[in-house]
Amino acid sequence: MIKSHFLFPFLIFLIHFYTNQASNSSCPINFDYVETFPWDRSLCHEPVPSSCCQTLRSVFGMGLAQHLKQTSMFYLPDANTSSSCLTNFHEKLVSLSIPDSSFSSCFNDTSEFENRPSTSCAGIVTVHDWTQRIYTYIPLEASCNGDLTGLTRCSLCVEAGLKVNSYLVSINPNSTKCFFFAILYAAAVVNDFGPEDVRTASCILGLPLSSSAIRKRSNDTSHKLVFGFVGGIVGICFAVVLFIVFRKWDVKRKRDVVQEKYVRSVKFRVLPNTGAKWFRVAELEQATDGFSEKNMIGKGGFGVVYKGTLSDGTQIAVKQIVDMYSKGDDEFTNEAEIISKIRHRNLLALRGFCVTSDGFEGQRRYLVSDFMSNGSLDDHIFINQLSWPRRKNIILDIAKGLAYLHYGIKPAIYHRDIKPTNILLDSDMNARVADFGLAKQNAEGQSHLTTRVAGTHGYLAPEYALYGQLTEKSDVYSFGVVILEIMSSRRALDASEPSKMILITDWAWELVKCGKVEEIFHESIRNEGPKGIMTRFVLVGILCAHVMVALRPTIADALKMLEGDIDIPRLPDRPSPLGHEMMLKPFNYNVSEGSRARSSSSNL
């Protein structure tokens, strides 16, 4: 009796033990689809062709994908379960008269579908693990959903799988099955049709399909040969497409690395704390309608300017630096650094930068500012649309902007290209000095800079044009010319006579000497304002544009004279008119009226 009491619990234990062992090793996959799914079984008849193994693994993969969809587990929990599933799969193949040699030559490791986190794929076991590994990297979601029947869509999905594989292998170089994991994930989780849909299986799982129409006509041997040939061609084409896609992706990846290094190097050269935004080129393309010609509002020596609208409705002006060589980088970084240092109501502030590089359009650099709705000063003064109060305020605004550049920051900044096209007007007709591509920053304690001559005919100070000596009074000379242009609506260079050009400074000086200063005022404003104030502005313009640098006032004194805070000294005599060859010889930048910008924000 004692023995029977002892044996009974022991027998119960053994029954539970073997039952649990059996349940632990039982296969969770239903392989009934092997008999019903229209896959091409002819590929695995004896003698076994090389394509058979790929076909059988794709058929088995359909079951693994269905298992992943139902359980969120990529592979099977242990070696016994893997062996059990392969046994069940083998039995289904036998029922379809698939030779044993086909199975045994393709599946020689019964535990290969056991989940081994250390070597399978970057430690991934479940869908949760997958999303944790590539939570910001989602090419499969973008490329492998929906109907993948077409070759183009299918190729994009396969390319996405290759990208994911490379990414996961870079995380864990010991991974061996990441591409297969990507296939399973795409078929089970990403694609809405599921792994047992012919569209999903034929593309993502790469499973060759049989056609009922082809089988009906397969009694004729010649038809079999034709279909076999077509299938071979399709297989070769598909392999070639995969190879080309992979090569293109690899080349693009390497090119992207080089281009990213370039973008980082340019960003490093620009001051990091500018307060401006780094735009993505896609944002600017959307804002400008793909940099369409209809949105081009200006074109100068170094840049093309487009009008754009950001997603929040803000209107912007986008200047693209068009020089594709190293000088373009220098131009861009110089202008970016200069603009990033200035904050003044009469200077055009920077909203942001953009640097990009690609294999088609090369290196591209952009500067983004607010859009100036009234265009440039050049758009207004020569068609006589400005009243005297407007002209007066614009002159004062320019003087204040220049005074800030020369004295408001240290070291001082010399603009080098003051002219009407570089003076922009906002919606209230307030003037803002723009285009700092040629600007130079002086070193502390230096009286002048000696530099390459750059600027525009008619606005260059003589000592700078002839000898390359740049001082703050070089900008003052250009400012004086602009004052005279604003007061007279006459251009800096009068080329009406082919035999000679007349500088506006010589023309105005001759009238002042003859006591005809009022003839300098444009006729539309002669009766608008006080003659004394208008005369003062003309005299300041002549004094600022004096040939002798020592006789010009500083911009600070010029502003005080314009506002009436200090008296204007007696105008000193001028040398003979300067409209001779030395002052009109070619320069390195923006040398013709043809380079004049066409409309608003033409030079940021």
ZAMARGU-4260 file (C-alpha; in steps of 0.2 Angstrom, whole numbers, plus 5000, padded with zeros to 4 digits):
<rodrens>
0) 5000/5000/5000 | 5014/5012/5004 | 5022/5008/4987 | 5006/5011/4977 | 5004/5028/4986
5) 5022/5032/4981 | 5021/5026/4963 | 5005/5035/4959 | 5011/5053/4961 | 5027/5048/4952
10) 5017/5042/4937 | 5007/5058/4937 | 5023/5068/4936 | 5030/5058/4922 | 5014/5060/4912
15) 5015/5079/4914 | 5033/5080/4911 | 5032/5071/4894 | 5016/5080/4890 | 5025/5097/4893
20) 5040/5091/4883 | 5029/5087/4868 | 5020/5103/4869 | 5036/5113/4871 | 5043/5105/4855
25) 5027/5105/4845 | 5027/5117/4830 | 5016/5133/4831 | 5015/5135/4812 | 5001/5128/4801
30) 5008/5122/4785 | 4992/5119/4776 | 4996/5133/4764 | 5010/5123/4757 | 4997/5113/4748
35) 4985/5127/4743 | 4997/5141/4739 | 5001/5142/4720 | 5019/5141/4721 | 5030/5134/4707
40) 5033/5116/4713 | 5041/5111/4697 | 5057/5120/4702 | 5060/5106/4715 | 5059/5090/4704
45) 5074/5079/4702 | 5087/5082/4697 | 5087/5096/4710 | 5091/5113/4702 | 5100/5127/4712
50) 5084/5138/4712 | 5075/5124/4722 | 5082/5129/4739 | 5078/5147/4737 | 5060/5142/4733
55) 5058/5130/4747 | 5065/5143/4760 | 5053/5156/4753 | 5039/5144/4755 | 5045/5140/4773
60) 5047/5159/4776 | 5029/5162/4772 | 5025/5151/4788 | 5038/5161/4798 | 5031/5177/4793
65) 5013/5171/4797 | 5020/5166/4814 | 5028/5183/4816 | 5012/5192/4812 | 5002/5181/4825
70) 5015/5181/4839 | 5027/5195/4836 | 5042/5182/4837 | 5054/5182/4822 | 5060/5164/4824
75) 5055/5149/4834 | 5059/5148/4853 | 5071/5133/4853 | 5079/5120/4843 | 5066/5107/4846
80) 5052/5118/4840 | 5063/5122/4824 | 5066/5103/4821 | 5047/5100/4824 | 5042/5113/4811
85) 5054/5107/4798 | 5047/5089/4800 | 5029/5096/4798 | 5035/5106/4783 | 5044/5090/4775
90) 5028/5080/4777 | 5018/5093/4767 | 5032/5092/4753 | 5031/5074/4753 | 5012/5075/4750
95) 5016/5085/4735 | 5028/5073/4728 | 5043/5084/4731 | 5058/5073/4732 | 5067/5070/4749
100) 5083/5075/4741 | 5076/5092/4738 | 5072/5095/4756 | 5088/5087/4763 | 5099/5097/4752
105) 5091/5113/4757 | 5088/5111/4776 | 5103/5102/4784 | 5102/5110/4801 | 5086/5106/4809
110) 5089/5120/4822 | 5093/5134/4810 | 5077/5143/4814 | 5079/5144/4832 | 5080/5161/4839
115) 5098/5165/4843 | 5100/5183/4849 | 5118/5183/4849 | 5121/5179/4831 | 5104/5180/4822
120) 5102/5199/4819 | 5108/5212/4831 | 5100/5203/4846 | 5082/5205/4839 | 5069/5192/4845
125) 5052/5201/4844 | 5044/5215/4834 | 5047/5226/4850 | 5066/5223/4848 | 5065/5227/4830
130) 5057/5244/4833 | 5069/5248/4847 | 5084/5245/4835 | 5078/5255/4820 | 5065/5267/4828
135) 5071/5282/4817 | 5075/5272/4802 | 5059/5267/4792 | 5063/5263/4774 | 5052/5247/4774
140) 5037/5256/4780 | 5039/5269/4766 | 5043/5256/4752 | 5035/5239/4756 | 5017/5242/4759
145) 5002/5240/4747 | 5002/5231/4730 | 5020/5227/4725 | 5016/5219/4708 | 5025/5231/4697
150) 5044/5229/4695 | 5048/5247/4700 | 5038/5246/4717 | 5045/5229/4721 | 5063/5235/4717
155) 5061/5249/4729 | 5055/5237/4743 | 5070/5226/4740 | 5082/5241/4740 | 5074/5246/4757
160) 5077/5229/4764 | 5096/5230/4759 | 5097/5247/4767 | 5090/5240/4783 | 5101/5225/4782
165) 5117/5236/4781 | 5111/5247/4795 | 5108/5232/4807 | 5124/5224/4802 | 5133/5241/4806
170) 5126/5240/4823 | 5131/5221/4826 | 5144/5215/4814 | 5141/5197/4820 | 5123/5197/4813
175) 5120/5184/4799 | 5101/5185/4796 | 5096/5203/4796 | 5091/5203/4778 | 5079/5188/4781
180) 5073/5197/4796 | 5069/5212/4786 | 5060/5201/4773 | 5049/5193/4787 | 5045/5210/4795
185) 5040/5218/4778 | 5029/5203/4774 | 5021/5201/4791 | 5020/5218/4798 | 5022/5232/4785
190) 5012/5225/4770 | 4993/5225/4773 | 4990/5211/4762 | 5000/5199/4773 | 5013/5185/4769
195) 5000/5173/4761 | 4995/5185/4748 | 5002/5181/4731 | 5008/5200/4728 | 5017/5200/4745
200) 5025/5182/4743 | 5031/5185/4725 | 5040/5201/4728 | 5045/5202/4747 | 5048/5183/4749
205) 5054/5181/4731 | 5043/5166/4729 | 5041/5160/4711 | 5022/5158/4706 | 5014/5145/4695
210) 4999/5151/4683 | 4984/5140/4681 | 4983/5146/4663 | 5001/5141/4660 | 4997/5124/4668
215) 4983/5121/4656 | 4994/5124/4641 | 5009/5114/4648 | 5004/5097/4640 | 5013/5104/4624
220) 5032/5102/4627 | 5036/5117/4616 | 5025/5127/4627 | 5034/5121/4642 | 5051/5126/4634
225) 5044/5144/4630 | 5038/5146/4648 | 5054/5140/4655 | 5064/5152/4644 | 5053/5166/4650
230) 5054/5161/4668 | 5073/5161/4666 | 5074/5178/4658 | 5063/5185/4671 | 5074/5178/4685
235) 5090/5184/4676 | 5082/5202/4674 | 5076/5202/4692 | 5094/5197/4698 | 5101/5211/4687
240) 5089/5223/4694 | 5093/5219/4712 | 5112/5220/4708 | 5110/5237/4700 | 5099/5243/4714
245) 5111/5238/4727 | 5126/5245/4717 | 5117/5262/4715 | 5113/5262/4734 | 5131/5258/4738
250) 5137/5272/4727 | 5124/5284/4733 | 5128/5280/4751 | 5147/5283/4749 | 5143/5299/4739
255) 5132/5305/4754 | 5146/5302/4766 | 5157/5313/4756 | 5144/5326/4754 | 5139/5326/4772
260) 5158/5330/4776 | 5157/5345/4765 | 5141/5351/4773 | 5148/5349/4790 | 5164/5358/4785
265) 5155/5373/4778 | 5144/5374/4794 | 5159/5374/4805 | 5166/5389/4796 | 5150/5399/4799
270) 5148/5406/4817 | 5139/5393/4828 | 5129/5406/4838 | 5121/5417/4824 | 5103/5415/4830
275) 5099/5410/4812 | 5091/5394/4806 | 5099/5380/4796 | 5086/5377/4783 | 5084/5360/4774
280) 5085/5362/4755 | 5068/5353/4753 | 5060/5368/4763 | 5067/5381/4752 | 5062/5371/4736
285) 5045/5370/4743 | 5045/5388/4747 | 5051/5394/4730 | 5041/5381/4720 | 5057/5372/4715
290) 5067/5388/4712 | 5056/5391/4697 | 5060/5405/4685 | 5044/5414/4689 | 5050/5416/4707
295) 5067/5423/4702 | 5067/5441/4707 | 5086/5446/4705 | 5102/5441/4698 | 5119/5447/4702
300) 5138/5443/4700 | 5138/5430/4714 | 5120/5425/4717 | 5102/5422/4710 | 5088/5427/4722
305) 5071/5419/4723 | 5055/5424/4732 | 5047/5411/4743 | 5034/5407/4755 | 5037/5396/4771
310) 5024/5384/4777 | 5019/5396/4790 | 5015/5410/4777 | 5031/5420/4780 | 5038/5428/4764
315) 5056/5426/4762 | 5070/5430/4749 | 5082/5416/4745 | 5099/5420/4738 | 5108/5405/4730
320) 5127/5407/4728 | 5130/5402/4710 | 5149/5400/4710 | 5152/5382/4712 | 5171/5383/4716
325) 5180/5387/4732 | 5177/5405/4729 | 5159/5402/4731 | 5162/5394/4749 | 5172/5410/4753
330) 5158/5421/4747 | 5145/5412/4757 | 5154/5410/4773 | 5160/5428/4772 | 5143/5435/4769
335) 5135/5423/4783 | 5148/5428/4796 | 5146/5447/4792 | 5127/5446/4792 | 5127/5436/4808
340) 5136/5450/4818 | 5124/5464/4813 | 5107/5469/4821 | 5100/5486/4815 | 5084/5492/4808
345) 5093/5499/4793 | 5102/5483/4788 | 5095/5467/4781 | 5095/5454/4794 | 5098/5436/4791
350) 5084/5423/4794 | 5094/5407/4790 | 5107/5397/4780 | 5106/5381/4769 | 5121/5371/4763
355) 5118/5355/4752 | 5127/5344/4740 | 5122/5331/4728 | 5128/5322/4712 | 5117/5331/4700
360) 5118/5350/4705 | 5134/5350/4715 | 5137/5360/4730 | 5124/5373/4733 | 5123/5387/4746
365) 5109/5398/4751 | 5106/5413/4762 | 5088/5417/4768 | 5081/5434/4773 | 5065/5442/4775
370) 5057/5447/4758 | 5057/5466/4755 | 5040/5469/4747 | 5045/5486/4739 | 5060/5479/4730
375) 5076/5489/4729 | 5080/5508/4728 | 5085/5505/4710 | 5067/5500/4706 | 5061/5518/4711
380) 5072/5532/4709 | 5075/5531/4691 | 5057/5531/4686 | 5053/5546/4697 | 5041/5538/4709
385) 5048/5545/4726 | 5042/5561/4734 | 5055/5572/4743 | 5050/5566/4761 | 5053/5548/4755
390) 5070/5552/4747 | 5075/5561/4762 | 5071/5547/4774 | 5079/5534/4763 | 5096/5544/4763
395) 5095/5545/4782 | 5091/5527/4783 | 5106/5522/4773 | 5118/5534/4783 | 5112/5526/4799
400) 5115/5508/4793 | 5132/5513/4787 | 5136/5522/4803 | 5132/5506/4812 | 5143/5496/4801
405) 5158/5508/4804 | 5155/5512/4822 | 5142/5501/4830 | 5152/5485/4830 | 5170/5481/4832
410) 5180/5479/4822 | 5172/5489/4809 | 5164/5482/4793 | 5167/5490/4776 | 5152/5486/4764
415) 5162/5489/4748 | 5147/5489/4736 | 5135/5503/4741 | 5123/5506/4726 | 5104/5507/4723
420) 5102/5489/4719 | 5109/5484/4736 | 5097/5496/4746 | 5081/5487/4749 | 5064/5494/4754
425) 5052/5486/4766 | 5033/5488/4766 | 5034/5505/4774 | 5048/5511/4762 | 5061/5510/4776
430) 5078/5507/4768 | 5089/5493/4773 | 5107/5490/4767 | 5109/5473/4759 | 5121/5461/4750
435) 5137/5459/4761 | 5145/5447/4750 | 5160/5459/4747 | 5160/5466/4764 | 5177/5466/4773
440) 5180/5467/4792 | 5194/5479/4797 | 5207/5473/4810 | 5208/5484/4826 | 5220/5498/4824
445) 5222/5497/4805 | 5220/5513/4795 | 5216/5504/4779 | 5215/5487/4770 | 5224/5484/4754
450) 5213/5471/4745 | 5207/5465/4728 | 5197/5479/4719 | 5178/5473/4719 | 5163/5484/4717
455) 5153/5493/4703 | 5158/5506/4691 | 5153/5524/4696 | 5153/5520/4715 | 5171/5516/4718
460) 5181/5528/4727 | 5197/5533/4717 | 5210/5528/4729 | 5202/5511/4730 | 5199/5509/4712
465) 5217/5513/4707 | 5227/5506/4722 | 5216/5494/4731 | 5216/5505/4747 | 5200/5501/4757
470) 5195/5513/4771 | 5178/5517/4779 | 5178/5533/4768 | 5177/5521/4753 | 5159/5517/4758
475) 5157/5536/4761 | 5161/5540/4743 | 5149/5527/4737 | 5136/5534/4749 | 5139/5552/4742
480) 5136/5545/4724 | 5119/5537/4730 | 5114/5553/4738 | 5116/5562/4721 | 5107/5549/4712
485) 5092/5550/4724 | 5091/5569/4723 | 5092/5569/4704 | 5085/5553/4698 | 5101/5552/4687
490) 5112/5537/4686 | 5130/5537/4693 | 5137/5535/4675 | 5129/5545/4661 | 5134/5535/4645
495) 5122/5545/4633 | 5137/5551/4623 | 5147/5536/4616 | 5163/5546/4616 | 5164/5548/4635
500) 5156/5544/4651 | 5151/5558/4664 | 5152/5554/4682 | 5137/5561/4692 | 5149/5569/4704
505) 5157/5579/4691 | 5140/5584/4684 | 5134/5590/4701 | 5150/5599/4705 | 5149/5609/4689
510) 5131/5615/4693 | 5135/5620/4711 | 5150/5630/4705 | 5139/5639/4693 | 5126/5643/4707
515) 5113/5631/4699 | 5111/5619/4713 | 5092/5618/4710 | 5095/5610/4693 | 5102/5595/4702
520) 5085/5592/4711 | 5074/5581/4700 | 5060/5591/4693 | 5046/5581/4702 | 5053/5587/4719
525) 5059/5605/4715 | 5043/5612/4723 | 5040/5600/4737 | 5053/5603/4750 | 5063/5618/4758
530) 5076/5623/4746 | 5089/5625/4760 | 5087/5607/4767 | 5087/5600/4749 | 5103/5610/4745
535) 5111/5603/4761 | 5108/5585/4755 | 5116/5589/4738 | 5131/5597/4746 | 5134/5583/4758
540) 5133/5571/4743 | 5146/5581/4734 | 5157/5582/4749 | 5156/5563/4753 | 5160/5559/4735
545) 5176/5571/4735 | 5191/5564/4725 | 5202/5567/4740 | 5200/5554/4754 | 5206/5566/4767
550) 5192/5579/4763 | 5178/5567/4764 | 5168/5567/4781 | 5166/5551/4791 | 5149/5543/4789
555) 5145/5549/4807 | 5149/5567/4803 | 5140/5566/4786 | 5124/5560/4796 | 5125/5575/4808
560) 5127/5587/4793 | 5111/5579/4785 | 5101/5581/4801 | 5108/5599/4803 | 5117/5595/4819
565) 5133/5602/4812 | 5137/5614/4798 | 5144/5609/4781 | 5161/5616/4778 | 5165/5626/4762
570) 5166/5614/4748 | 5184/5612/4743 | 5189/5613/4724 | 5189/5597/4715 | 5202/5591/4702
575) 5198/5589/4684 | 5183/5578/4680 | 5186/5560/4683 | 5177/5552/4668 | 5194/5546/4661
580) 5200/5529/4656 | 5209/5525/4673 | 5192/5527/4682 | 5183/5517/4670 | 5195/5502/4667
585) 5187/5485/4670 | 5186/5478/4687 | 5184/5461/4694 | 5166/5461/4699 | 5149/5467/4693
590) 5156/5478/4680 | 5141/5482/4669 | 5123/5489/4671 | 5118/5472/4664 | 5122/5464/4681
595) 5110/5476/4689 | 5096/5466/4699 | 5079/5466/4692 | 5068/5467/4707 | 5066/5466/4726
600) 5078/5458/4737 | 5090/5456/4723 | 5105/5455/4734 | 5103/5449/4751
</rodrens>
